[in-house]
């Protein structure tokens, strides 16, 4: 029983940094997209 609780606690501790990395990466991606959309005078389809 105690071992199972320790395993769940370890799993939770391992999940926290993963979730944080996902949140930060999505936040940076949205920031970069917003910056690219703001600075680009032409639509993206025009460049290709």
Buried (B, 14 or more C-beta within 10 A) or exposed (E): EEEEEEEEEEEEEEEEEEEEEEEEEEEEEEEEEEEEEEEEEEEEEEEE
